[in-house]
Amino acid sequence: MGKQPPTDERWDMSSPEKSEIIKSVLKTLISISSRKTDFPYTIMTIEDLMKQLETKYKFLKHIRISNNFYKEDSGDVVTVMSGINTVSLTQLGQAIHSIIDSMNRSLGDNAGHFFIKEIRNTLSDDHLNFIKEMGVDLGLMQLESEITRLHREIRERKKEP
């Protein structure tokens, strides 16, 4: 018999589905963002972002965001089809990183300052570990965001007479 094809190392029957991880991350992003702006704006922003990223990450077509603003609590806002479970961890991680980074930037300096930290505090440890295995290090993303903000502040101060 031949060798088994390589698989994602930790993805076995006891691991949550990739679709479950993506859904959890997106619902967390929507929840945190809608507290910093408002629900309709958050949904429109994430829908636009997903459409833009779909050109680079074709598998994002397996994700639907409900834009029924008036029924925020009725049913799931995020639907992730099982087709996403066939996507590699690396590709999913790149897409998650892009989504989080773009949402963070869209919130602006004031609202976005603690955005990534809130994501870290909201997601379960299992989900945090799995997205880290996908290449999404929220601690590093928080640090990068802070450094970018500080660079911007320094440039602004240098402009002042």
Secondary structure as the mmCIF struct_conf table of DSSP 4:
data_model
#
loop_
_struct_conf.conf_type_id
_struct_conf.id
_struct_conf.beg_label_comp_id
_struct_conf.beg_label_asym_id
_struct_conf.beg_label_seq_id
_struct_conf.end_label_comp_id
_struct_conf.end_label_asym_id
_struct_conf.end_label_seq_id
HELX_LH_PP_P HELX_LH_PP_P1 GLY A 2 PRO A 6
TURN_TY1_P TURN_TY1_P1 GLU A 9 ARG A 10
BEND BEND1 ASP A 12 ASP A 12
TURN_TY1_P TURN_TY1_P2 MET A 13 SER A 14
BEND BEND2 SER A 15 SER A 15
HELX_LH_PP_P HELX_LH_PP_P2 PRO A 16 GLU A 17
HELX_RH_AL_P HELX_RH_AL_P1 LYS A 18 LYS A 36
BEND BEND3 THR A 37 THR A 37
HELX_RH_AL_P HELX_RH_AL_P2 PHE A 39 GLU A 54
TURN_TY1_P TURN_TY1_P3 THR A 55 LYS A 56
HELX_RH_3T_P HELX_RH_3T_P1 LYS A 58 HIS A 62
STRN STRN1 ILE A 63 ILE A 65
HELX_RH_3T_P HELX_RH_3T_P2 PHE A 69 LYS A 71
TURN_TY1_P TURN_TY1_P4 GLU A 72 ASP A 73
BEND BEND4 SER A 74 GLY A 75
BEND BEND5 VAL A 77 VAL A 77
STRN STRN2 VAL A 78 VAL A 80
HELX_RH_3T_P HELX_RH_3T_P3 SER A 82 THR A 86
BEND BEND6 VAL A 87 VAL A 87
HELX_RH_AL_P HELX_RH_AL_P3 LEU A 89 SER A 106
TURN_TY1_P TURN_TY1_P5 LEU A 107 LEU A 107
HELX_RH_AL_P HELX_RH_AL_P4 GLY A 108 GLY A 112
TURN_TY1_P TURN_TY1_P6 HIS A 113 PHE A 114
HELX_RH_AL_P HELX_RH_AL_P5 PHE A 115 THR A 122
BEND BEND7 LEU A 123 LEU A 123
HELX_RH_AL_P HELX_RH_AL_P6 ASP A 125 GLU A 133
TURN_TY1_P TURN_TY1_P7 MET A 134 GLY A 135
HELX_RH_AL_P HELX_RH_AL_P7 LEU A 138 LYS A 159
#
